[in-house]
Amino acid sequence: MNTQSEKTAAAPFDFILNLFAAIGGTLLRFLSAVGRLAMFIGKSVAHCFMPPFFPSQLMRQIIDIGYYSLPVVGMTALFTGMVLALQSYTGFTRFNAEGAIAGVVVLSVTRELAPVLAGLMVAGRIGAAIAAEIGTMRVTEQIDALTTLSVNPFKYLIAPRVIAGTLMLPLLVFVGDIIGVFGGYVVAIYNLGFSPGSYLSQTWDTLEAMDVISGLVKAGVFGFIVATMGCYHGFNSQRGAQGVGAATTNAVVSASILILIFNYILTQVFFS
């Protein structure tokens, strides 16, 4: 009886201990993953500035990340600007503030929508492609073969992708800014009946250099995040097709979440 009573009395304490053990284990695994990611990022950045370099690999990634992503980013920016003009007109007519539509469109596109949407679209296209490509190389032991041939995988695989992603996304966003503002202009002129000269004048008077610069800085950070997450998850992919699929999914999800988090952080830094 005493033994049974002691077990009954100790049960709540065992539950609490198991709960703390589970929380502690989860926290340790999280910190371990953060540490591995930080070491990977530091090593990747260091190899971006140390020879030898591989210009052919860099140009291949620039074309893949920049040129081939342009249609996706352009279409996204165009229809975003068009929808933004329509939605702004619908809301502002309630307050007789139709004249502010041009300023809202240009500020929304350059500050937020173009860099964030371009980052998310590139994460879905490029982040997944990078993770799948490097993950497949890991599974088929091609990365081990590079090491055997005295070729550093970080210099040959990681650094060109990180450099290309960081440089190309700001260019994509700059083009997206122009296309997005143009989309709002087309809707405002041909659908909402605005005067072309008045709309362009309001756009130019509202826009400041910091609006464009902040969006381009965000784009550079987002490009670095997309390329790094794709490389990290692909480089650490588990064996088999299932491991490559998981690496691809994790690359897109982690890049998208980090883009949203750093978007807030950078916005706070620029416009606080």
C-alpha positions in Angstrom: 0.0 0.0 0.0 2.8 2.4 0.9 4.6 1.7 -2.3 1.4 2.3 -4.3 0.8 5.6 -2.5 4.4 6.7 -3.1 4.0 6.0 -6.8 0.8 8.0 -6.9 2.4 10.9 -5.1 5.4 10.9 -7.3 3.4 10.8 -10.6 2.9 14.6 -10.8 6.6 15.2 -10.2 7.6 12.7 -12.9 5.2 14.5 -15.3 6.8 17.9 -14.5 10.3 16.5 -14.9 9.4 14.8 -18.2 7.9 18.1 -19.4 11.0 20.1 -18.5 13.2 17.4 -20.1 11.1 17.7 -23.4 11.3 21.5 -23.4 15.0 21.4 -22.6 15.7 18.9 -25.4 13.8 20.9 -27.9 15.7 24.1 -26.9 19.0 22.3 -27.1 18.2 21.0 -30.6 17.1 24.4 -31.7 20.3 26.1 -30.4 22.4 23.3 -32.1 20.6 24.0 -35.4 21.1 27.7 -35.1 24.8 27.2 -34.3 25.3 24.9 -37.3 23.5 27.5 -39.5 25.6 30.3 -38.2 28.9 28.4 -38.8 27.7 27.5 -42.3 26.8 31.2 -43.1 30.2 32.4 -41.7 32.1 29.8 -43.8 30.1 30.7 -46.9 30.7 34.4 -46.6 34.4 33.9 -45.9 34.8 31.8 -49.1 33.0 34.5 -51.1 36.1 36.8 -50.6 38.9 34.2 -50.7 40.5 32.8 -53.9 40.3 30.7 -55.9 37.2 32.0 -57.7 35.1 30.2 -60.3 33.8 32.9 -62.8 32.0 30.4 -65.0 29.9 29.1 -62.1 29.2 32.7 -61.0 27.9 33.7 -64.4 25.8 30.5 -64.6 24.1 31.4 -61.4 23.7 35.1 -62.3 21.8 34.0 -65.5 19.8 31.4 -63.6 18.9 33.6 -60.7 18.6 36.9 -62.4 17.6 36.5 -66.1 15.4 33.4 -65.8 13.6 34.9 -62.7 12.7 38.1 -64.5 9.4 37.0 -66.1 8.1 35.7 -62.7 9.1 38.9 -60.8 7.9 41.1 -63.6 4.4 39.5 -63.8 4.1 39.6 -60.1 5.0 43.3 -59.9 2.8 44.3 -62.8 -0.4 42.8 -61.4 0.4 43.8 -57.9 0.6 47.5 -59.0 -2.6 47.1 -61.0 -4.5 45.6 -58.1 -3.1 48.1 -55.6 -4.3 51.0 -57.7 -7.8 49.5 -57.9 -8.0 48.7 -54.2 -6.7 52.1 -53.3 -9.3 53.8 -55.5 -12.0 51.7 -53.9 -11.0 52.7 -50.4 -10.0 56.3 -51.0 -13.2 57.3 -52.8 -15.0 56.9 -49.4 -12.9 59.8 -48.0 -12.6 61.8 -51.2 -8.8 61.2 -51.2 -8.4 59.8 -54.8 -5.4 62.1 -55.3 -3.3 60.0 -52.9 -3.5 56.9 -55.0 -0.3 57.6 -57.0 1.7 58.1 -53.8 0.3 55.0 -52.1 1.1 52.9 -55.2 4.7 54.1 -55.6 5.5 53.9 -51.8 3.9 50.5 -51.4 5.6 49.0 -54.4 9.1 50.4 -53.7 9.2 50.0 -50.0 7.4 46.7 -49.4 5.6 44.9 -52.1 8.3 44.6 -54.7 11.1 43.4 -52.4 8.9 41.1 -50.3 7.0 39.5 -53.2 10.1 39.2 -55.4 11.9 37.6 -52.4 9.1 35.1 -51.9 8.8 34.3 -55.6 12.6 33.8 -56.0 12.6 31.7 -52.8 10.0 29.4 -54.4 11.8 29.1 -57.6 15.5 29.5 -56.9 15.6 28.3 -53.2 14.0 25.1 -54.2 16.2 24.6 -57.2 19.4 25.2 -55.3 18.4 22.8 -52.5 17.3 20.1 -55.0 20.5 20.5 -57.0 23.0 20.5 -54.1 20.9 17.8 -52.3 21.1 15.5 -55.3 24.8 16.1 -55.5 25.1 15.2 -51.8 23.0 12.0 -52.3 25.0 10.9 -55.3 28.3 11.7 -53.6 29.3 14.3 -56.1 30.3 16.7 -53.3 32.5 14.0 -51.9 34.1 13.6 -55.3 34.8 17.3 -55.4 36.6 17.1 -52.1 38.6 14.1 -53.4 39.7 16.2 -56.4 40.9 18.9 -54.0 38.0 21.3 -55.0 36.5 23.1 -52.1 32.7 22.6 -52.3 32.1 25.9 -50.6 34.1 27.8 -53.2 32.7 25.8 -56.2 29.0 25.4 -55.1 28.1 27.7 -52.3 30.0 31.0 -52.9 28.8 31.5 -56.5 25.2 31.0 -55.5 25.4 33.3 -52.5 27.1 36.1 -54.5 24.6 35.8 -57.4 21.6 35.8 -55.1 22.8 38.8 -53.2 23.6 40.8 -56.4 20.7 39.8 -58.6 17.7 40.2 -56.4 18.2 44.0 -56.0 18.3 44.3 -59.8 15.1 42.2 -60.1 13.5 44.4 -57.5 14.5 47.6 -59.3 13.0 46.3 -62.5 9.9 45.2 -60.5 9.6 48.7 -59.0 9.4 50.2 -62.5 6.9 47.5 -63.7 4.8 47.7 -60.6 4.5 51.5 -60.8 3.7 51.2 -64.5 0.9 48.7 -63.7 -0.7 51.2 -61.3 -0.3 54.0 -63.9 -2.0 51.9 -66.6 -5.0 51.1 -64.4 -5.2 54.7 -63.1 -5.1 56.3 -66.6 -7.1 53.8 -68.7 -9.5 52.4 -66.1 -10.0 55.1 -63.4 -9.8 58.2 -65.6 -6.8 59.9 -64.1 -4.8 62.6 -66.0 -1.4 61.1 -67.1 0.5 64.3 -66.3 -1.1 64.7 -62.9 -0.6 61.1 -61.9 3.1 61.2 -62.9 3.6 64.5 -61.1 2.1 63.1 -57.9 4.2 59.9 -58.2 7.4 61.9 -58.6 6.6 64.3 -55.8 5.9 61.5 -53.4 8.9 59.3 -54.2 12.1 59.9 -52.3 15.5 58.3 -52.8 15.3 56.4 -49.4 12.2 54.7 -50.5 14.0 53.0 -53.4 17.2 52.5 -51.5 15.5 50.7 -48.6 13.7 48.4 -51.0 17.0 47.5 -52.7 18.8 46.9 -49.4 16.0 44.6 -48.4 16.2 42.8 -51.7 20.0 42.2 -51.2 19.3 40.7 -47.7 16.5 38.6 -49.1 18.6 37.3 -51.9 21.3 36.4 -49.5 18.7 34.6 -47.3 17.3 32.6 -50.3 20.6 31.5 -51.6 22.0 30.6 -48.2 18.9 28.6 -47.1 18.9 26.7 -50.4 22.6 25.9 -50.1 22.4 25.0 -46.4 19.5 22.6 -46.6 20.8 21.1 -49.8 24.3 20.7 -48.5 23.0 19.0 -45.3 20.4 16.8 -47.1 19.8 13.3 -45.9 20.3 10.3 -48.0 17.7 9.2 -50.5 14.9 10.9 -52.5 13.0 11.6 -49.4 15.9 13.6 -47.9 16.2 15.7 -51.0 12.5 16.4 -51.0 12.6 17.4 -47.3 15.6 19.7 -48.0 13.8 21.4 -50.8 10.7 22.0 -48.7 12.7 23.2 -45.7 14.7 25.6 -47.9 11.6 27.3 -49.2 9.8 27.5 -45.9 12.8 28.7 -43.9 13.7 31.3 -46.5 10.1 32.6 -46.7 9.8 32.9 -42.9 13.2 34.6 -42.6 12.2 37.1 -45.4 9.1 38.1 -43.5 11.0 38.4 -40.2 13.9 40.5 -41.7 11.4 42.6 -43.6 10.0 43.8 -40.3 13.5 44.3 -38.8 14.8 46.3 -41.8 11.6 48.4 -41.9 12.1 49.2 -38.3 15.7 50.2 -39.0 14.9 52.4 -42.0 11.7 54.0 -40.9 11.6 54.0 -37.1 
